[in-house]
Amino acid sequence: MPSNVYDLKGELPTAEEVRDWVFTFGCGQAYAGRYCVIHGTHDEARAEMFKRHGQQWSMQYRTEEDAGVETYGLKELR
């Protein structure tokens, strides 16, 4: 089971769970203050994120709330 997902409720996804995943970018990175959403299992979404952005991103979350989209005013990268 993946353990590198931040979830406010402390729940971990199952390996087969297909959903929208929220990825954020860190300070000093090209897309700081933004996030993107990728659909798939945990591993599929993570692999796609690496394909699109290499290692230039910060965290993977289950929901926009967990990622702090509203709290921090993050804008979706399209």
Sequence and secondary structure as in RCSB ss.txt:
>XXXX:A:sequence
MPSNVYDLKGELPTAEEVRDWVFTFGCGQAYAGRYCVIHGTHDEARAEMFKRHGQQWSMQYRTEEDAGVETYGLK
ELR
>XXXX:A:secstr
     B TT     TT  EEEEEE  TTSTTTTEEEEEEE HHHHHHHHHHHHTT   EEESSHHHHTHHHHT E
E  
